[in-house]
Amino acid sequence: MKKLALLFLFCAAVTTESWAATDDLATFFVGRLKFSNNEGNDCGDIGKDLITLVSRASTIQVREQKPVKLADAALYETPFVFMNGHNDFVLTDAELENLRVYLAHGGFVFSSGCCTNPAFPAAWRREFSRLFPGEKVKPIPYDHLIYRSFYKIPSLKALGNGKEVHIEGLFYHEQLVGALVEEGLCCSFAMNNNCNKGQGISPEDGKKIALNIAVYALTH
């Protein structure tokens, strides 16, 4: 697990000399998570689009997304993973245990439901709330650093019904280790909201939220 911690440490480096000297470590990897019966291919190249957002807004070196199975040890080599889908899912005992160890040792999971389908977010809340005793997925209030880690986001509104949208999170020892946006976030920042059918959040807000989550995960 030392390598996992080192990857986070070096991703937070601030000089170009640091990047050059530690090329293998000072790199932002996005693991595209395969889990349950989901092959990690919902909504196409979402992971690549997230990488593009990070690379355009920062000096962080990035590499292509790579598929990662939740039950495999390779998960520990990827400190930031993206997880999305349309449908309900149930994690196996092996997946839950691997995820539990991963999050407890510095890993971070960024998740989004696709196309404003409520089934995936409902399953995410249920499954991630099984990981740590006494810890449930909950909305993150707007005074949390994740809303100002890159862009300052004072509030969010859903398109269509105008309801207030909060990033939801799972905490471990008061540290945020997983983030979920229900309102079709991946469709907003990668597909110009085309599959959200007038719902979700705006593409502009989607890109800001996604980048804030990535920057927060890399620096905490």
N, C-alpha and C positions, 0 to 999 in steps of 0.2 A: 504493500500500500504506500510505500515511500515515494514511488514514482508518481503516483496519483497526486500526492501533495506537491511534489516538485513541479509537475506540469502546471498546477495552478499558480505556484510561486513565480515561475518564469513567464507565464502569460501576463502577469501583472508588471513585468519589467518596463522601464520607461525610456531607455536609451537605445539607439540603433546599434551601439557597440555590444550591448547585452544580447540583442537579437543575433548579431553575427557570430558571437562567441558561443552561443548555445542553440544553434539552429534546430537540433532535434527536439529540444524541450520548449523553446519559445515559439510554439505553434498552436494555433487554435484549430482543434479537431472538432468536427461535428459528427457524432455517431448517430446514425439513423436506426432507431431501435426496432428490432423484431421482437414481438412479444405475443404470448398466447397463440391465437391462430392468425395473427396479423403479420404479414411479411414485410412490413415497413415500407410499403410503396404507395400508400394513399396519397393522392394529390401530387404525383409525379416528383419533380425536382425541388421540393420544398427546402430540403437541406441545403442544396446548392444556392438557392435564393437567400437563405439566411446567411450563408458564408459571404455572399456578395454584399449584403448589407453591412456586415462587420468590416470587411476589407475596405469598402469605400469610405467608411467613417472613422477609421483608425489606422495605426501603423502596425497592428497585429498581423503577423504572418498567418496565413490560413492554408489549409489543405482541403482537398475534396472530401465530401462526406463519405463515410464508410459504414456499411451495414454492420450492426452489432446485435447479437442475440442476447436477450436479457438473461438467459440461464447460463451463458458462457463466461469463462474467466476473462475473455478479451474485453469485457465491460470495464474492468479495472484499469485498462490502458487508455480509456477515453473519458476524461473528466467532465465532458459536457455532451449530453445526448438529447436528441429531439425525438419526440414521440407524438404521433397523431393518428387519427382514424375517424371513421364514420359510426362504428357499431359498438355495441356492448362487448365486453370481454371479461374473462376471469383469469387471473394469474395463477400459475401452478405453485405448489409449495417451494419448488426449487427456484422459480423466478422470484418469488417473494423474499426468500432468504438471500439470494444474490443481490437483489435490489436493496435490501436492508443493510447489508455490509457495505455496499457501494456508497449509499447516501451517508452512512455513519462515518465514512472515512474521506469525505470531501467531494464526492460526486454530485452532479446536479442534473436534474431532468426538467427540460422545458417541453411543455405539452400544449396541444391545441386540438379542439374538436374541428372536424371538417364540415364546411357547408352549413354551419349552425345546427347540425344534427345533435339533439340533446343526449343521444344514447352513449356516445363516447365520454363526454364530460361526467355524466352520472356514474359510469363505471369507474372512471379515474378517481373520483372522490371516494367511492366505496373501497376500491382496491388499495389506494395509497393510505387510506385511514386504517388499514389493517397492519401497517408496517411497525409502528412504534406505540407501545402502551401509552394511553392518555393523549396521544397526538392525533388530531383529526384535521383534514383539509378544511381551510377556512378562508374567507375573503381577507385580502390584505388591505388595511386602511390606507388612505391617500397620503398619510404622513410618513409612510415607510420609504426608505432610501431607494427602493426599486423604481419608484415613480420619478426619481430625479438623478439616477445613476449616469445618464447621458443627456437625455432631454428632460426638461421639467414638465411633468404632466399633472396639472392640478386636478383634473377629473376626466372621465371618459363617458361618452354616451353611445348607446347602440343606435344604429340607423333604423328607420322604420318606427319603432315604438318609443325611442328616446330614453329608454331605461338606463340607469347608471350601471356601468360595468366596472367591476374590480378584478384585478388579477387575484387568483386564488392560490394558496400555497400550503405546503406541508413544511413544518418546522421540526428540527431535531436539536435538542439542547439550545433552543432559542435561535438557531441558525436556519435560515431559509434554504431548503435543499431541493424543493420541487415547485414549479410554477405552472399554472394552468390558466388559459384564457378560453372561456367557453364560446365566445361569440365569433366563431369562424375566423380566428386570427390568422391562421396559415393561408386561408383563401384571400384575406385582405392584403397581407404584405407580399404575397407571391403571385396572385392571380387577379389583382386589381378588383377584387370582390365579385368576380363574374359568377361564381357558383353560389353566392350567398343570397341571391334572389331578393335584393333590396334590404336585406337584414345585415347582421353582423356589425362590424365597426368599419370606419372609412379606411381606405388604403393608406392614407397619410398617417392616421393614428396607428394602424397596424404595424407600419414600418417603425414608428417611434417606440411602440411597446416592445416589439421583438428585439430591437437593438438595446433598449434598456435592460431587458432580461438577460441578454447575452453579456453585456458589460458588467452587470451586477454579478453574474455567476463567475466571471473571470477575475473579479477583484475581491471576492469575499469567500 
